[in-house]
């Protein structure tokens, strides 16, 4: 089962971005993860638009791998920089279907 880490980020001070972008993908990779997208091209199709600068989507092999990434001492300074220069949230979802009606997804 894969899990997906979704970072929803509204940048308030962009001083941290270049260092973060240049280094964090390697820390993600060290925990079996990979970026699927890190984009500011956000189009709202329905509902109220997000007050978001960028959304990053990463895939990890397990929730334990996400937690290991988030708690990695090598990530600590980048996490602090992101938290200081943005309003952001990190959320994890798995690859299940809550209704159990999509045949290629496990029931969640």
N, C-alpha and C positions, 0 to 999 in steps of 0.2 A: 504494500500500500504506500502510495506517495502522499506527502503533505505539502501544502503550499503556504509560504509566508508572504503576506501582502503588507507592504509598507506604504502607508498613506502619509504623504509628507507635504506640509505647507511651509516653504522656506521663509524664514523671517530675517536671516542674515546669511548670505551665500558664501562667506569666507571658508567654510568647512567643506564645500562640495567637491572641489578638485582633488583634495587629498583623500577624501572618502571614496570617491569614484575610482581613483587610481589603485586603491589598496583593498577595499572590502571584498571585492569579488574573489580574490585569492583566499581570504578567510572563509568565505562561503564554500568555496571548492574544497578546502581542507576538511570540511565536515560533510562531504558527499553531496553538497548542494550545487545548484547552478541557477544563474539568472535566466528567466524566461523573457523578461522585459524590464526595462528601467526607462520610463518614458514620461514626458510632459505633454504628449499629444493625447489629451483627454477630451473626448466628445461625449456630451450627455445626450442620450437618445430620448430618454423619458424622465420626468421628475425634475427636481431641483438640482442644478449643477453643483459640483463639488467645489469647495474653496481650497483646492489642492494644487500644488505646483507640480508634483510628480507622483507616480505610483510605480513601485517596483514589485515584481512578482518573481519569487524564487521557488524552486522545487527542491525538496529534501526527501531522503528515503524514510524518515520517521520523525515523530515529534521529539524524540530524544536527540536526534541530530540537530534539529532547530534549537533546542535548549542548549546543546553543547556549543553551537555557534554563538548564541546570544550571551553565554557566560564565558566565552573564550577570553582570557586576559589580553590577547592580541587585538580583540575587538573593542575593548573597554574605552580607549581614547577616541575611537571613531564614534561609538555610541554617545559618549559625552558631548562630542562636537556636534553631532546631529541633534541631540536633545537641546543643546544651547542655542542652535541656529535654526530651529524649526519647531513647529507644532506637528507632532507626528504620532502615529500609532502603528503597531505591528500586530497583525492578526494571523492566525493559522487556521486553515481549513484542510480537510482531508479530501480524498477522492471518492466519497460515498454519495449515494442518493438517498436523501431523507425519506422520500416516498417509496423507494424501492421499486420503481416502475421502469427505470432505464436499464435495459438488460445487460449492458456492458459495465455498469458500476455496481459495486457491492452496496447492499442496503445499509444505510447509516443509522 
